Amino acid sequence: MKVKALSRSSDVYLPARNSEVSRLPRNLDPDLHPFERAREYTRALNATKLERVFAAPFVGQLGNGHVDGVYCIAKNMRRLNSVASGSGDGVIKYWDLSSREEEMSFTAHQGVVKGLAVTLEGNLLSCSMDNTVKLWNVMNTDHGGGPTKTFLGSSGFTGIDHHRSNPVFVTSSNAVQIWDENRSKPTADLSWGADNVNAVKFNQTEQSIIASAGSDRSIVIHDIRSNAPVQKLVMLMRTNAICWNPIEAFNFAAANEDHNVYLYDMRKLTRSLNVYKDHVSAVMDVDFSPTGQELATGSYDRTLRIYRVNEGHSRDVYHTKRMQRIFCVRFTMDARYIISGSDEGNIRLWRADAAARSNIKSARERSKLEYDAALKMRYKNMPEIRRISRHRHLPKPIKTASETKRIEVSSIKRKEDNMRRRSKKGTVPYPKEREKQVIGVAIKETENNV
């Protein structure tokens, strides 16, 4: 009996180094794989189930938190493991994310710390309702001698942000003011009609552009090159926070009191690019991931939600039994984690991807994870996979509020349909979802500008 043995060259089938995946022989002839789609669907379904089984978003809290509520968080754009937090009793704490321990703590203000920003040298700027902005050297652990510098204002400050490449920062109070770190008085005043400005943010790409949100339900775009406002948008309800997309320079997100987050293009403010729903109470803060592909929101309804930029509903929602109203959220600079500060004084660290783990993976593990992700994306619209991937357990009050809100919205739509059916054709138009929250803009667009 003659036996034929298969021989394979080691140069072809053995990996050149340990980090490479072993090459496997494959025959891609479709006639030899009649059940390929069925197998892929089963693998996608199993991968989706395992993702939900191993979902563990909560990593832990930072140290022992604060005595009072946490109302602002600042991250260092040039370091991965440093973050600062400010509380309602005027205390600022600096944290090391690697150990989740407190590096330093000091009393900075007499009132609530309303804003924090990191300077180019890594120092910390803080502002409060006690009419002061203070510059702190966080490299020095002893702050018994007080701040490095103090800037006095005419009224209490509600927000602060620093320029990305110049020693310039902007504050919000009863006006939007530009400050130079080397001067004691503001260099420019950019206010436009608002009694009080709630939030202010520098554009991190187009660095001369500033966006501010006022108590008169307005969002104003400023240009520091001309020291003048460029455009003003008035909405139905007040905006609590603003965040610019770090990749798409013209786009920014606005967290609103009407339970939604709106994505705008600053060149055309008459309509939003997208509306992010699902919250059942006012959205207090919003932050983009460093990749610009996702954004995290913190709400008064005690939940943290994560959205993809091109989708209108959240891909995930995080909550705990003890977590109270969330006032600030931040992505870490590697886009893997989210930091949240809430009303009960705790600062929590969450995974941006609930099922992801940060351990070192072999090449074969990485290949398997990428393959599963591609399969889940390919079959994401299949009913069973969509049901499993979207299913989340919510606290009973939020579930009840969601159902109540759904009934109210459907009732309003039914009333509009009845009016439309009983009215002359064309007299009751269909409201556009991305435009109905806009009352108007100050500077009307012309055909040439469009």
C-alpha positions in Angstrom: 0.0 0.0 0.0 1.4 3.3 -1.1 0.9 6.3 1.3 1.2 9.9 0.1 2.2 12.4 2.8 1.5 16.1 2.7 4.6 18.2 3.0 4.6 21.9 3.9 7.4 24.3 3.8 8.3 25.8 7.2 9.1 29.1 5.6 5.5 29.5 4.4 3.5 28.2 7.4 5.6 29.1 10.4 5.4 32.8 11.6 8.6 34.8 11.3 8.2 36.2 14.9 6.0 35.5 17.9 3.8 38.5 17.4 2.5 37.2 14.0 -0.4 34.9 13.5 0.2 31.5 12.1 -0.8 31.3 8.5 -3.7 28.9 7.9 -4.5 27.3 4.5 -7.9 28.4 3.2 -9.9 27.5 0.1 -12.2 30.4 -0.8 -14.2 28.6 -3.4 -17.8 29.4 -2.6 -18.9 26.0 -3.8 -17.0 24.3 -1.0 -18.7 26.6 1.6 -22.4 26.3 1.2 -23.2 27.3 4.8 -20.7 30.2 5.2 -23.4 32.8 6.0 -25.1 30.6 8.5 -21.8 30.0 10.3 -20.9 33.7 10.3 -24.4 34.6 11.7 -24.0 32.1 14.5 -20.5 33.4 15.3 -21.8 37.0 15.3 -24.7 36.0 17.6 -22.3 34.3 20.0 -19.9 37.2 20.0 -22.8 39.6 20.8 -24.0 37.4 23.7 -20.5 37.1 25.1 -20.0 40.9 24.8 -23.1 41.4 27.1 -22.0 38.6 29.4 -18.6 40.1 30.0 -19.8 43.8 30.1 -18.4 45.4 33.3 -18.2 49.1 32.7 -17.4 50.3 36.2 -13.7 50.2 37.1 -13.7 52.0 40.4 -13.8 55.3 42.2 -10.9 57.7 42.6 -9.7 57.6 46.2 -12.3 58.7 48.8 -13.8 61.4 46.5 -14.9 64.7 47.9 -16.9 65.8 50.9 -19.2 67.9 48.8 -20.5 67.4 45.2 -18.1 67.3 42.2 -19.0 70.1 39.8 -16.0 70.3 37.4 -13.2 68.0 36.1 -10.2 69.0 34.1 -7.8 66.7 32.2 -4.3 67.4 31.1 -4.2 67.2 27.3 -0.5 66.2 27.4 -0.6 63.5 30.0 -2.7 60.3 30.2 -2.9 59.7 34.0 -3.5 63.2 35.5 -6.9 64.7 36.3 -8.1 67.5 38.6 -11.5 67.9 40.2 -13.3 70.7 42.0 -16.1 70.4 44.6 -18.8 72.5 46.1 -16.8 73.3 49.3 -14.0 75.0 47.3 -11.6 72.0 47.5 -9.5 71.0 44.5 -7.9 67.5 44.3 -5.3 66.2 41.8 -5.5 62.5 41.0 -3.3 59.8 39.5 -5.4 57.6 37.3 -2.9 54.8 37.3 -3.2 54.2 41.0 -6.6 55.9 41.4 -5.2 57.7 44.4 -5.1 61.3 45.4 -1.8 63.2 44.8 -2.7 66.4 46.5 -5.7 68.3 48.0 -6.0 71.9 48.9 -8.7 74.5 49.6 -8.7 76.9 46.7 -11.9 79.1 47.0 -14.5 80.2 49.4 -17.4 79.0 47.3 -18.2 76.4 44.7 -15.4 75.6 42.2 -17.2 76.3 38.9 -14.4 75.6 36.4 -10.9 74.1 36.0 -8.4 74.3 33.1 -4.8 73.1 32.6 -2.2 75.5 31.3 0.5 74.8 28.7 3.1 74.2 31.5 0.8 71.7 33.3 -0.4 74.2 36.0 -4.0 74.5 37.0 -6.4 77.4 36.7 -9.5 77.5 38.9 -12.5 79.8 39.0 -15.3 80.3 41.5 -18.2 82.5 42.4 -15.9 84.4 44.9 -14.9 86.6 41.9 -11.4 85.1 41.6 -9.4 83.0 39.1 -6.4 81.4 40.7 -3.3 79.8 39.1 -1.8 76.8 41.0 1.5 75.0 40.5 0.4 71.4 40.8 4.1 70.2 40.6 4.5 71.7 44.1 2.6 69.5 46.6 2.6 72.2 49.3 0.0 74.9 48.8 0.2 76.5 52.2 1.6 79.7 50.7 -1.4 80.1 48.4 -1.7 80.2 44.6 1.0 81.4 42.2 -1.2 84.2 40.9 -4.7 85.5 41.5 -6.9 87.3 38.9 -9.8 89.4 40.3 -13.1 89.8 38.4 -16.1 92.1 38.9 -18.5 89.2 39.4 -18.5 85.5 40.1 -17.1 83.2 37.4 -19.1 80.3 36.0 -16.6 78.7 33.6 -13.0 78.8 32.3 -11.0 77.3 29.4 -7.4 77.6 28.2 -6.0 78.3 24.7 -4.3 75.2 23.3 -1.0 76.9 22.3 -0.9 80.4 23.8 -0.8 81.6 27.4 -4.3 82.9 27.1 -7.5 81.8 28.8 -11.2 82.7 28.6 -13.7 83.1 31.5 -17.5 83.3 31.6 -19.4 85.4 34.2 -21.7 88.3 33.3 -19.5 88.6 30.2 -17.0 86.5 28.2 -13.5 87.8 29.0 -10.1 87.0 27.5 -7.2 87.0 29.9 -3.4 86.8 29.5 -1.5 84.9 32.1 1.0 87.7 32.4 -1.5 90.4 33.0 -3.9 91.0 35.9 -6.8 92.5 33.9 -8.8 91.0 31.0 -7.5 92.0 27.6 -10.9 91.8 25.8 -14.6 91.6 26.5 -16.7 89.6 24.1 -20.2 89.7 25.6 -23.3 89.9 23.5 -26.5 90.5 25.3 -26.6 87.7 27.9 -27.2 88.5 31.6 -25.0 85.6 32.6 -22.9 83.2 30.6 -23.0 79.5 31.8 -20.2 77.9 29.8 -17.4 78.8 27.5 -15.0 76.7 25.3 -12.0 77.2 23.1 -12.0 75.4 19.8 -9.0 73.0 19.9 -8.4 73.0 16.2 -9.5 76.5 15.0 -7.9 78.0 18.1 -9.1 81.5 17.7 -12.8 80.5 17.9 -14.8 80.5 21.2 -18.3 79.2 21.9 -20.3 80.4 24.9 -23.7 79.5 26.2 -25.8 82.2 28.0 -28.7 82.3 30.4 -30.9 83.8 27.7 -30.9 80.4 25.9 -28.3 81.6 23.4 -25.1 80.1 22.0 -22.6 82.7 20.7 -19.6 82.1 18.5 -16.7 84.6 19.1 -13.5 85.2 17.2 -10.6 86.5 19.3 -8.7 87.8 16.2 -11.3 90.5 15.8 -12.5 90.6 19.4 -16.0 90.4 18.1 -18.9 87.9 18.1 -19.6 86.2 14.8 -23.0 84.6 15.2 -25.7 84.1 17.8 -28.2 81.2 18.1 -31.3 81.3 20.3 -32.9 78.0 21.3 -36.1 77.1 23.1 -34.3 76.1 26.3 -30.9 76.8 28.0 -27.7 75.2 27.1 -25.6 73.8 30.1 -22.4 72.8 28.4 -20.5 73.0 25.1 -17.8 70.8 23.7 -16.0 71.1 20.3 -15.2 68.1 18.2 -11.4 67.7 18.2 -11.3 66.2 14.7 -14.1 68.1 12.8 -13.1 71.7 13.6 -16.5 73.3 12.8 -18.7 71.0 14.8 -19.7 71.3 18.5 -22.1 69.6 20.8 -24.5 71.5 23.1 -26.0 69.8 26.2 -29.5 71.2 26.7 -32.1 71.5 29.4 -34.7 69.7 27.1 -33.1 66.3 27.8 -31.2 66.3 24.4 -27.7 67.0 23.1 -27.5 68.8 19.8 -24.6 68.7 17.3 -24.2 71.9 15.3 -22.0 73.2 12.5 -20.9 76.7 13.4 -21.2 77.7 9.7 -24.9 76.9 9.7 -26.6 77.3 13.0 -30.2 77.3 11.7 -30.4 73.5 12.0 -28.5 70.8 14.0 -26.5 68.1 12.3 -27.8 65.5 14.8 -30.0 65.2 17.9 -28.9 62.8 20.7 -31.9 61.5 22.7 -32.7 59.0 25.5 -32.0 61.1 28.6 -35.1 61.8 30.7 -33.8 64.9 32.5 -31.5 67.9 31.8 -28.1 67.1 30.3 -25.5 68.8 32.5 -22.3 68.0 30.6 -20.9 66.6 27.3 -17.5 65.6 26.1 -16.1 64.3 22.9 -13.6 61.4 22.7 -10.2 62.3 21.4 -11.0 60.4 18.2 -14.1 62.6 17.6 -16.2 59.5 16.9 -18.1 59.3 20.2 -19.4 61.6 22.9 -20.3 61.0 26.6 -23.0 62.8 28.4 -23.9 63.2 32.1 -27.4 64.0 33.1 -29.6 65.1 36.0 -31.3 61.7 35.7 -28.3 60.0 37.3 -27.1 58.2 34.2 -24.1 58.5 31.9 -24.6 57.7 28.2 -22.3 57.1 25.3 -23.3 58.1 21.8 -21.7 57.5 18.4 -21.5 60.7 16.5 -23.6 59.6 13.5 -26.4 57.9 15.6 -29.2 59.5 17.6 -29.6 57.0 20.4 -27.1 55.9 23.0 -25.0 52.8 22.4 -24.6 52.3 26.2 -25.9 53.7 29.5 -24.0 53.5 32.8 -25.5 53.8 36.3 -25.1 52.7 39.9 -27.3 52.5 42.9 -25.4 55.2 44.8 -24.6 57.6 42.0 -26.6 60.8 42.1 -26.9 63.6 39.6 -23.9 63.8 37.2 -22.5 67.3 36.7 -19.3 66.6 34.7 -17.9 63.9 32.4 -14.6 63.6 30.6 -13.0 61.1 28.3 -9.4 60.2 29.1 -6.8 61.1 26.4 -6.5 57.5 25.2 -10.3 57.3 24.7 -10.5 54.1 26.7 -12.0 55.4 29.9 -14.6 58.0 31.0 -14.5 60.0 34.3 -17.7 61.2 35.9 -18.3 63.5 38.9 -21.6 63.5 40.7 -23.5 65.2 43.3 -22.7 62.9 46.2 -18.9 63.6 45.9 -17.6 60.5 44.2 -15.5 60.5 41.0 -16.0 57.3 39.1 -13.9 55.7 36.4 -15.7 53.8 33.6 -14.7 51.8 30.6 -15.6 53.4 27.3 -16.2 49.9 25.9 -17.9 47.9 28.7 -16.6 44.5 27.5 -13.1 45.6 26.6 -10.1 44.8 28.8 -6.8 46.6 28.9 -4.6 43.5 29.4 -1.8 42.7 26.8 -3.2 40.5 24.0 -1.5 38.1 21.7 -1.7 38.5 17.9 -4.2 35.7 17.8 -6.4 37.3 20.4 -6.4 40.6 18.6 -7.2 38.9 15.3 -10.2 37.1 16.9 -11.5 40.4 18.5 -11.2 42.2 15.2 -13.0 39.3 13.4 -15.8 39.3 15.9 -16.2 43.1 15.7 -16.5 42.9 11.9 -19.1 40.1 12.1 -21.1 42.1 14.7 -21.0 45.1 12.4 -22.1 43.1 9.4 -25.1 41.4 11.1 -26.0 44.3 13.5 -29.4 44.7 11.8 -30.5 41.1 12.3 -33.4 41.1 14.7 -31.9 38.8 17.4 -28.5 40.5 17.3 -30.0 43.9 17.5 -32.2 43.0 20.4 -29.4 41.5 22.4 -26.9 44.3 21.7 -29.5 47.1 22.6 -30.8 45.5 25.7 -30.0 47.3 29.0 -31.3 47.1 32.5 -32.3 50.6 33.7 -33.3 51.8 37.2 -37.0 51.7 37.8 -37.4 55.5 38.1 -35.6 56.0 34.8 -37.6 53.3 33.1 -40.8 54.8 34.3 -39.8 58.3 33.2 -38.8 57.0 29.8 -42.3 55.3 29.3 -44.0 58.5 30.5 -42.0 60.6 28.1 -42.7 58.3 25.3 -46.4 58.5 25.9 -46.2 62.3 26.1 -44.3 62.6 22.9 -46.7 60.3 21.1 -49.7 62.3 22.5 -48.2 65.5 21.1 -47.7 63.9 17.7 -51.2 62.5 17.7 -52.6 66.0 18.5 -50.6 67.5 15.6 -51.8 64.8 13.2 -55.4 65.5 14.2 -54.9 69.3 13.6 -53.3 68.5 10.3 -56.1 66.2 9.2 -58.8 68.8 10.1 -57.0 71.8 8.6 -56.5 73.0 5.1 -53.7 71.1 3.3 -50.3 72.7 3.9 -51.4 75.1 6.7 -50.0 72.8 9.5 -46.5 71.8 8.4 -44.6 68.8 9.8 -42.0 70.1 12.3 -38.4 69.2 11.4 -36.8 67.4 14.3 -33.4 69.1 13.8 -34.8 72.6 13.5 -37.7 72.8 15.9 -35.5 73.7 18.9 -34.0 76.7 17.1 -35.8 80.0 17.5 -33.5 82.0 15.3 -30.1 83.4 14.6 -28.9 86.9 14.8 -27.2 87.2 11.4 -29.3 85.8 8.6 -27.6 83.8 6.0 -27.5 85.0 2.4 -27.4 83.0 -0.8 -23.7 83.9 -1.3 -22.8 82.7 2.2 -24.6 79.4 1.6 
